[in-house]
Amino acid sequence: LSPIALHLYLYRSRARSSASTFLLLGSSGAGKTTLATLLQGGQPSKTHTSQEPQTIECYLPGTIEALSQGYRSQNDPTVKAERKFAVIDTPGHGKLRHHAIASLEGPESKELRGIIFVVDSAAISSPTGLTETATYLHDLLLLLQKRRADAKSSKGPVSLPILIAANKLDLFTALPAQLVRKYLEDEITNVRTTRAKGLLDSGVGMDDQGEEREWLGEGGDGPFKFGHMAESDIDINVVGGNVVGEKGQAGEVNEWWAWIADNM
Ligand code: GDP
């Protein structure tokens, strides 16, 4: 093998093994699996409830430009490789969430470029739906905050951007994206207080110096804002869309594609 061929071979195998990967999270029924089929094949399709995380290979459509692609032509063979990414679809059911958490801690987490947290924007207009979603999001953000704090001392994982995909905006009962953001921030404020009180009552998480306080965000005791996560290098965007459109056709997810392209 000539040095150039070897170099090319190494470059290709590295390119292949390191497809940008995004983790799909969110409550059961939010639309994760339908979104995964849309990202994969351009059409949403009927889904079955998955029990295990699944890695799905996808390509950016021609209309969306990856930042890394620059000015090069679509016919350039390296462009196709650069348009490739993967999503990991995870079961949303409470009892199966350990799979989702495992995806953040396992070896595959090194390839992670971001998290897409899918929200049913209609379901969170009910108190139960809101609390369920906000609790999941609170726990996820706290995990990422801790992971980030640990990474500062060792050569640990870097932080991840999060897209909160406010889905099902085609439904008449859905909240618009700005309200999805506000409802979630307010409810996370409540979840945080409940969690802190629970820990206090049980005596867990209080060491002698009282330093082990598990408190989400750096914004102090005031209302929680997603912007507070910037301290932990976690960039959060809430963007509306709908995976399914009229008569089961593909809906409107262009802004999500754009977010994926920017983070590949
Ligand atoms: P998952 O549990 O998060 O994987 O959710 P699924 O992908 O199984 O979706 C749950 C249900 O919501 C399915 O019946 C989907 O067809 C439906 N769904 C997903 N996205 C949309 C959307 O944008 N609009 C509407 N109206 N329904 C959607």
Residues whose N, C-alpha, C, O or C-beta is under 5 A from the ligand:
A	BS01	GDP	S27 S28 G29 A30 G31 K32 T33 T34 L35 T47 G92 N167 K168 L169 D170 N242 V243 V244
